[in-house]
Amino acid sequence: MTLGNSLSVVNATKYYKKFKAVDDVNLTVNQGEFLTILGPSGSGKTSLLKLIAGFEQLSNGSIMLNHQDISNKKPYERQIGMLFQNYALFPHMTVFDNIAYPLSLRKMAKEEVKQKVESILKLIHLEEYAQRYPEQLSGGQQQRVALARAIVFNPPLLLLDEPLGALDKQLRKQMQLEIKQIQEHVGITTVSVTHDQEEALTMSDKICVMNKGRIEQVDSPEMLYKQPKNRFVAEFIGEINLIKGQVVSVIDGNAMVKVNEDMSVHIEMNKDASKEMKNKSMLIGLRPENIQIARDQTQFHNTIRVRVLETIYVGEAINIKTKMDTGEEIMAKIPAHMSEMIVKGEEILLGWNSKDACLIPDETTI
Ligand SMILES: Nc1ncnc2c1ncn2[C@@H]1O[C@H](COP(=O)(O)OP(=O)(O)OP(=O)(O)O)[C@@H](O)[C@H]1O
């Protein structure tokens, strides 16, 4: 593993007058990692990115890049590559000259500039387009040129702010994969801000979920989805059923949680899951897509009899809104071809295995 060019945000706080937009944030992005900051509008994502870029000054804390404190450096002194939604290529310059611009600015010798630009044009598959002007390119091609311009000078860090926001859905999906491939190939440490959950889940090694200026959780997309640390993260990423229960026992990472007199649920957690959970009120987190229709009570570790309230078709799947005896609602998502088994008003048996649910602290009881 190469050391260096990692980013550390240490106790970063940003006030706009009296309003605290970023609240004591600590974050590390390792060399070569792709981290996405995700959160609702106004949660402080852009403010944090601006602090890293140097467009805003910290009220407190520091930003370390490659173990050096860059907090007091001007944006251009930080030598960070940036790609924003309105990527604004220079319209009067060719593709070649656009990409060469940051190198000319750094007074690199002409021959070296030529070699670097040609090599990066190859990487973005636009070798044939060197002499075109931006208006002669498609949106996706322009975005690739903008990316090339942002990384051609080997910056230690790349910042992306809604980089694909201006593109239509189809192109966005294609570009997500392309940018990720280029980022991995170059091995550049990257921090991105987006509203698009799917984009974050597809592109990132780690996702940082922000809320009200604070970090709620930093984890891999898989862990965020499978083991959200709290209710906010659970509800923010994808859809989830949250069922109140009381932990009866935790043995070897297997929890038994009582929902009511007639029903207990088994949940498999990682081994270091704390025994202190015993007797605590918790929320059982259950993703709709992890619930299936059960043949009988032995097919899954957990089954539950519910009444069908509503069915909603969503393309290849069908969302079933159901109700437990206790009155709590449970949403299940099953393949559309099973829709004949579901009749509104009738009872069905739902099931899931113990590894397909998680336990989340119930903040209302703390
Ligand atoms: N220059 C500023 N002066 C005063 N308040 C600001 C300034 N910039 C941002 N804010 C406030 O700080 C909070 C965080 O804003 P920020 O732009 O960082 O959020 P965000 O998560 O990026 O939101 P969005 O997803 O809508 O872009 C918001 O309440 C915003 O109104």
The ligand as a Tripos MOL2 file, in Angstrom:
@<TRIPOS>MOLECULE
LIG
   31    33     1     0     0
SMALL
NO_CHARGES

@<TRIPOS>ATOM
      1 N1        -22.3590   31.3900    2.9370 N.pl3     1 LIG1
      2 C1        -23.2970   31.0120    3.8090 C.ar      1 LIG1
      3 N2        -23.7930   31.8810    4.7250 N.ar      1 LIG1
      4 C2        -24.7170   31.4890    5.6320 C.ar      1 LIG1
      5 N3        -25.2370   30.2410    5.7170 N.ar      1 LIG1
      6 C3        -24.7920   29.3350    4.8370 C.ar      1 LIG1
      7 C4        -23.8050   29.6710    3.8380 C.ar      1 LIG1
      8 N4        -23.5610   28.5570    3.1080 N.ar      1 LIG1
      9 C5        -24.3610   27.5890    3.6230 C.ar      1 LIG1
     10 N5        -25.0890   28.0390    4.6450 N.ar      1 LIG1
     11 C6        -26.0450   27.2630    5.4720 C.3       1 LIG1
     12 O1        -25.3570   26.1730    6.0250 O.3       1 LIG1
     13 C7        -26.1630   24.9850    6.0040 C.3       1 LIG1
     14 C8        -25.4260   23.8940    5.2610 C.3       1 LIG1
     15 O2        -25.3250   24.2740    3.9110 O.3       1 LIG1
     16 P1        -24.6050   23.3540    2.8210 P.3       1 LIG1
     17 O3        -24.6580   24.0690    1.5150 O.co2     1 LIG1
     18 O4        -23.2830   22.9480    3.3140 O.co2     1 LIG1
     19 O5        -25.5830   22.1040    2.8390 O.3       1 LIG1
     20 P2        -25.7100   20.8910    1.8120 P.3       1 LIG1
     21 O6        -25.7970   19.6590    2.6480 O.co2     1 LIG1
     22 O7        -24.6090   20.9530    0.8120 O.co2     1 LIG1
     23 O8        -27.1020   21.1950    1.1550 O.3       1 LIG1
     24 P3        -27.6450   20.9120   -0.3330 P.3       1 LIG1
     25 O9        -27.7880   19.4250   -0.4330 O.co2     1 LIG1
     26 O10       -28.9510   21.6020   -0.3580 O.co2     1 LIG1
     27 O11       -26.6310   21.4570   -1.2990 O.co2     1 LIG1
     28 C9        -27.4700   25.3850    5.3550 C.3       1 LIG1
     29 O12       -28.4200   25.6120    6.3810 O.3       1 LIG1
     30 C10       -27.1490   26.6670    4.6150 C.3       1 LIG1
     31 O13       -28.2600   27.5310    4.5700 O.3       1 LIG1
@<TRIPOS>BOND
     1     1     2 1
     2     2     3 ar
     3     2     7 ar
     4     3     4 ar
     5     4     5 ar
     6     5     6 ar
     7     6     7 ar
     8     6    10 ar
     9     7     8 ar
    10     8     9 ar
    11     9    10 ar
    12    10    11 1
    13    11    12 1
    14    11    30 1
    15    12    13 1
    16    13    14 1
    17    13    28 1
    18    14    15 1
    19    15    16 1
    20    16    17 2
    21    16    18 1
    22    16    19 1
    23    19    20 1
    24    20    21 2
    25    20    22 1
    26    20    23 1
    27    23    24 1
    28    24    25 2
    29    24    26 1
    30    24    27 1
    31    28    29 1
    32    28    30 1
    33    30    31 1
@<TRIPOS>SUBSTRUCTURE
     1 LIG1         1 GROUP 0 **** ****
